[in-house]
Amino acid sequence: MDLGLGGQVALVTAASRGLGRAAALAMAREGARLALLARSEQVRATADEIRKETGAEVLAIQGDLTRSTDVERAVAETLKAYGQIDILITNAGGPRPGEFLDLAPSDWEDAFQLTLMSAVRLCYAVLPHMLERGSGSIVASQSYLVKEPAERLMLSNSLRLAVIGMMKTLANELGPRGIRVNTINPAWTWTDRIQQLVTDRAQANSSSIDAETKKITDAIPLGRMGTVEEYGKTIAWLASPAASFIHGHSLMFDGGIIKAVL
C-alpha cells in the first residue's frame, strides 16, 4: 500500500531512538524527507543510519523541546532545508515515574514543560506555515495511560490527558482549514523508556525485571509487547495521506490491553 508520503516533509521529535526513531524510519521507507529533532548528539548518528538504510533525505537537529528557542530554530532549519513541513510528529521522553508522595513540585514543573508544553511549542512554531499552505498533518504520540492510569506513573497519568484535550480541540479548529490532527497512544512497546519503567516497578515491588515484564504481557490479550517496527508503520499510516479521513482521533496502539468499549 502506497501511503502517499513520497516527497513529503516530516518533522519528528525525540527522534534519536525508541518510538521517535521508529516513526522516522517508517516514513523514510515510504519516501518522506525528514527533519529529526532530539536533545542528544545521537540524533546525528540516527540520521546517518536512516539515510544509509533508506536513501532518504534526513536533516539532524540537536535541540531541547523544553526551550522555545530550540523549537523555533528546528522549524526554521527544516523550512530552510526543504521549504515545507507537511507532517509534525510531536513526541517526547516520558516524565519521571513514581507515586504522588515520591514526587516534588519541581518534578511536576519539569513534566509539564516536557509533556504538555513541548507539544504546545511545536504547534505554535509549525502551524503558521501549515495554515499558509492550507494543509498538514499533526500526530501527537502519547500513551494508553490516557484511558487507564497505571501504577507509579502519576505524572504521565495526569499530564498526557492535557495533550489529548489540546489535540482534540485543535482538530475541531483546524480541520476546516485543511489540517488533520490525531493522537497515537502506545501501550507497552519495548524501548529504553519501558526498560526504565519496568526497572522502577521491580525495585518498588522487590521483584525482578522478568517478573514485572511477565505481569505486563499477561495483561495484554495478544500476549506480548508491541515492537517499535509495528509502532513506526502505524504512526506513518496515521500521519499520511492514506489516512486522509482520520481526524480528531485518539488511536490506541495497545494490543488490546484497554478493555473499555470506548
C-alpha positions in Angstrom: 0.0 0.0 0.0 1.3 3.4 -1.0 0.9 5.8 1.9 1.4 8.8 -0.3 4.4 10.1 1.6 6.8 10.4 -1.3 8.3 13.9 -1.3 6.5 15.0 1.9 8.5 16.5 4.7 8.1 15.3 8.3 9.5 16.9 11.4 9.9 14.2 14.1 10.9 15.0 17.7 12.7 12.9 20.3 13.8 11.0 17.2 17.3 9.8 18.1 16.0 6.4 19.4 12.9 4.5 20.6 9.5 5.4 19.2 10.6 8.6 17.6 13.3 6.8 15.6 10.8 4.1 14.6 8.4 6.7 13.3 11.1 8.5 11.3 12.5 5.2 9.8 9.0 4.1 8.7 8.3 7.3 7.0 11.7 7.4 5.3 11.0 3.9 3.9 7.8 5.4 2.4 9.7 8.2 0.7 9.3 11.0 3.1 12.0 13.6 3.7 12.8 14.0 7.3 14.0 16.5 10.0 14.9 14.8 13.2 15.0 16.8 16.4 16.5 15.4 19.6 18.4 16.7 22.7 21.2 14.1 22.3 24.0 14.1 19.9 22.8 10.6 19.0 20.4 12.3 16.6 23.2 12.8 14.1 24.1 9.1 14.1 20.4 8.2 13.8 20.1 10.4 10.8 23.1 8.8 9.2 21.7 5.3 9.8 18.3 6.2 8.3 20.0 7.8 5.3 22.1 4.7 4.6 19.2 2.3 5.0 16.6 4.1 3.0 18.4 6.7 0.8 16.1 9.4 2.2 17.0 13.0 2.8 17.4 13.4 6.6 18.3 16.6 8.5 19.6 16.2 12.0 18.9 19.0 14.5 20.1 18.9 18.1 17.8 20.8 20.5 15.7 20.7 23.7 11.9 20.5 23.4 11.6 22.4 26.7 13.2 25.5 25.1 11.1 27.7 22.8 14.3 29.0 21.0 15.4 25.4 20.2 11.9 24.5 18.8 11.7 27.7 16.7 15.2 27.1 15.4 14.4 23.5 14.5 11.3 24.6 12.5 13.3 27.4 10.8 16.1 25.0 9.8 13.6 22.5 8.4 11.9 25.1 6.3 15.3 26.4 5.1 16.3 22.9 4.1 13.1 21.7 2.5 10.8 24.7 2.0 7.8 23.0 3.6 6.6 20.9 6.6 3.8 18.5 5.7 3.8 16.4 8.9 4.6 17.1 12.5 5.1 14.2 14.9 5.2 15.5 18.5 7.0 13.0 20.7 8.9 13.4 23.9 10.5 11.2 26.6 8.3 10.3 29.5 8.4 12.1 32.8 9.8 10.7 36.0 7.9 7.6 37.4 6.7 7.5 40.9 3.7 7.8 43.2 2.4 11.2 44.3 4.4 11.3 47.5 7.6 10.3 45.7 7.4 13.4 43.6 8.2 17.1 44.4 6.5 20.1 42.9 9.6 20.6 40.8 9.0 17.2 39.2 5.6 18.4 38.2 7.1 21.6 36.7 9.6 19.5 34.7 6.9 17.1 33.5 4.6 20.0 32.5 7.4 21.5 30.3 8.3 18.2 28.7 5.0 16.5 28.2 2.5 19.3 27.6 4.4 22.5 26.7 6.7 20.7 24.2 3.6 19.9 22.1 2.3 23.4 22.6 5.6 25.0 21.5 5.8 22.7 18.4 2.3 23.5 17.3 2.8 27.3 17.7 6.0 27.0 15.6 4.7 24.9 12.8 1.0 25.9 12.4 1.6 29.3 10.8 3.4 27.5 7.9 0.7 24.8 7.6 -2.1 27.4 7.7 -0.4 29.4 5.0 -0.3 26.3 2.8 -3.8 25.1 3.8 -2.6 21.6 4.5 -0.8 19.5 7.1 -0.9 16.6 9.4 -0.1 16.6 13.1 0.2 13.4 15.2 0.9 13.6 18.9 2.4 10.4 20.4 1.1 10.0 23.9 0.2 6.8 25.9 -2.5 4.3 26.6 -2.5 5.9 30.1 -5.0 8.4 28.8 -7.6 5.6 29.0 -6.4 3.8 32.2 -3.9 5.2 34.7 -1.0 2.9 35.6 0.7 2.4 38.9 3.7 4.6 39.7 3.1 6.9 36.7 1.4 9.9 38.4 2.9 12.5 36.1 2.2 10.7 32.9 -1.3 9.7 34.0 -2.1 13.4 34.7 -0.4 15.4 32.0 -0.9 13.3 28.9 -4.6 13.8 29.3 -4.0 17.6 28.8 -2.2 16.9 25.5 -5.2 14.8 24.3 -7.6 17.6 25.2 -5.4 20.1 23.3 -5.2 17.9 20.2 -8.9 17.2 20.1 -9.7 20.9 20.3 -7.1 21.7 17.7 -8.8 19.1 15.4 -12.0 21.0 15.7 -10.3 24.3 15.0 -8.0 23.2 12.2 -10.0 20.6 10.3 -11.9 23.3 8.3 -8.6 24.8 7.4 -7.1 21.7 5.8 -5.0 20.4 8.7 -5.6 16.9 10.2 -4.8 16.4 13.9 -4.6 13.0 15.6 -3.1 11.2 18.6 -1.5 7.8 18.9 -1.4 6.1 22.3 1.1 3.3 22.6 1.0 0.8 25.4 3.9 -1.4 26.3 6.3 -1.2 23.3 9.9 -2.2 24.3 12.2 0.8 24.4 14.7 2.3 26.8 11.7 4.1 28.5 10.0 0.8 29.1 13.2 -0.6 30.5 13.2 2.3 32.9 9.6 1.8 34.0 9.9 -2.0 34.4 13.1 -1.5 36.5 11.3 1.1 38.6 8.5 -1.4 39.3 10.9 -4.2 40.1 12.6 -2.0 42.7 9.4 -0.8 44.2 7.9 -4.3 44.4 11.1 -6.0 45.5 10.7 -8.1 42.4 12.6 -8.8 39.2 12.5 -7.3 35.7 11.4 -10.6 34.3 8.6 -11.0 36.8 7.3 -7.5 36.2 7.6 -7.9 32.4 5.5 -11.1 32.7 2.8 -9.3 34.7 2.5 -6.8 31.9 2.5 -9.2 29.0 0.0 -11.4 30.9 -2.4 -8.5 30.9 -2.1 -7.9 27.1 -4.6 -10.1 25.1 -2.0 -10.6 22.3 0.3 -11.9 25.0 3.3 -9.8 24.1 4.5 -6.2 24.0 4.5 -4.3 20.7 7.5 -3.7 18.6 9.0 -0.4 17.5 8.6 -1.5 13.9 4.8 -2.1 14.4 4.6 1.3 16.0 6.5 3.0 13.2 4.3 1.6 10.5 1.1 2.6 12.4 2.1 6.2 13.0 3.4 6.6 9.5 0.0 5.5 8.2 -1.9 7.8 10.6 0.2 10.8 9.6 0.0 10.0 5.9 -2.5 10.9 3.1 -3.6 7.3 3.2 -5.5 8.2 6.4 -7.0 11.3 4.9 -10.4 11.0 6.6 -9.0 10.1 10.0 -9.2 13.3 12.1 -9.6 14.2 15.7 -8.9 10.5 16.6 -7.1 9.0 19.5 -5.7 5.7 18.2 -4.9 3.0 20.7 -1.7 1.1 19.9 -2.1 -1.3 22.8 -2.5 -5.0 21.8 -6.0 -4.9 23.4 -4.8 -4.1 26.9 -7.5 -1.5 27.3 -10.8 -3.4 27.8 -13.2 -0.4 27.7 -15.7 -0.4 24.8 -15.0 3.3 24.0 
